[in-house]
Amino acid sequence: MNSLWTNNIKRFFILILIQILVLKRINIGWGDLNYIHFFIYPLFILLVPLKIQRSFLLILAFFTGLFLDMFYDSPGLHSSSLVFMAFMRNYILKFLEPRDGYKIEMTPTIYNFGFNWFLIYSSILVFLNIFWYFSVEAFSFLYFPEIILKTIFSFIFSEVLIVLYVVILNPK
């Protein structure tokens, strides 16, 4: 039990440092339009054990997002998108539940459920997170085509980065 929380705390700091020190500085786009943003921090919420209480997960997501918002000068964007993703996590887990069900001690990883399951699980939640982020950032349907372009490009690059992280480091 202690090693589980220790690993999650280490993962939190590693992912936040990668996001703030490396990925924040990457700026890819065409002209004034920056369509590609890299998000690896949702992986922290994705890999939280299944047995965590939903209210604690939402609080954890809020403070993780709030911490990132301080470095990005984006009041509430990361917080709201991570809380939305954490809220949707249980619904997605129920939707993807195996026939045998989940063992409460498990963590949603490739090691426990397989690559295909994790790819679908992470893709749905990361897409929701990124779409929410850019929707709240623009806060207008006037920018809907731009929101969609940013969401699609950022999702592709972020999901590749998340899958590489999970495959290379293989968190259990």
N, C-alpha and C positions, 0 to 999 in steps of 0.2 A: 504494500500500500504506500509506504513512504517513497519507494523508488518511483512509483507511478507519478506522484505529485512532484518529486524532484525532477523527473524527466520533463514533465509539462512546464515547470518553471524555467528550466534550461531552454526548452524549445521556445517559450515566450520571448525570452531575452535575445536568443539567436535570431528569431524571425523579425522582431522589432528592430534590432540593430541592422539587419540586412535591408529592411524596408527603408529605414531612415538614412543610413549612411551610404547605401549603394543605389537602391532603386529609385529613391526620390530624385536623384541627380540625373537619371537617364531621361532624356527629353527627345522623343522621336515624333516627327510630324512633317507636314508639308506646309511650308510657309508659316502663317500664323495659327494654323490649325494643328493642334497636338492631339492626334487620335490614339496614340499608343501610350498607355500607362501600365506599369507593372505593379501588381498587388500580390504579395506573398503572405501578408499577415492574416488573411482569412484562414489559412492552414491551421493556425492555433486553435480556432473554434472548431474546425472540422475534426481535429484529432483529440478533442476532449473526450474522456471516457463516457460510455453510454449511461452509466449509473449516476451521473451528476444531476442534481435537481435543476429543473428548468429555470426557476427563479435565480439560482446561483449562476447559471449559464448566462442569463440575460444581464446580470450585474457584471459578470466577468467581461462580457462583450462590450458593455457600455464603457467600462473603465479602460479597456484596451483601446477602444476607438477614441476615447477622450485623450488618452496619452498620445496617440498618433496625431490627433487634431492640434495638439500644442506645437508639434514640430512642423506640421504642414500649414499652419495658419488658416485652417479651414474649420471654423467653429461648428461642430456637430455633424459634419459630413461622414467622417469615418465612424463616429459613434452610432449614428442612425443606421448606416448600412450594415454595420456588424450586428447591431441589435436585431434588425430585420432578419438577417441571415440566421442568427441564433434562434429567433422565434420560429422560423420556417424549418429549422433542422429536424425537429421531432416529426413534422408532417412528412418530410422527405424520407426520414428513416422508416416511418410506417409504410410509406409507399414502396420502398425498396426492401422491406423485411423478407428474409428468406423463409422458406416453408417451416423450418424448424424453429424459427424465431431467433431472437438475439439472446446471448448469454449476457447478463447484466454486468459482468466484470470486463467485458470486451471493450476495446477501443476500435473505432472505425478506421482500420488501416488495410493496406494491401495484404499484409501478413495474415490478418484475421478473415477477410472476406473475399480476397482475390482482386486482381487488377481491374477487370471489367466492372465489378460492383463499385469499387472505389472511384473509377473514372466517371461513372454515371453520377454517383453521390456528390463528388466534388464539383463536377461540371454544373449540375443544377444549382447548387448553393453558391458557387463562385459567380455564376451568371446573374443570379438574383442579387447578390451583393453588389456587383459592379453596375448593373442596371439601376438599382436603387441609388447608388452613389451619384451617378451622372444625372439621374432624374432630379434629385434633390439639389444638386449643384446648379443645374439650369433653371429649375423650378418654373418651367413654362413649356406648353406644348408647341410653342413657336419654334423651339430648337429640337423638335423630335427627331428629324433626320440626323442631326449632329449627335444627339444622345445615342441613337442606334449605332452609328458608325463608331463612336468612342467605345460603346459597350462591346461591340463585336470584336474590334481589334484588340482592345485591352483584355477581353476575356480569353482570346486565343493565346496571346503571349503570357498572360498570367497563369492560365491552366497548364501550359507547357512547362513553365517554371515550377509550378506546384508539383506536377507529376515527376519532373526530374528530381526535385528535392526528396520526394517520397521514395522514388525508386533507388536513388543513390544512397540515401541515409537509412532507408528501410526502418522507420520508427515502429516499434512494437507496442 
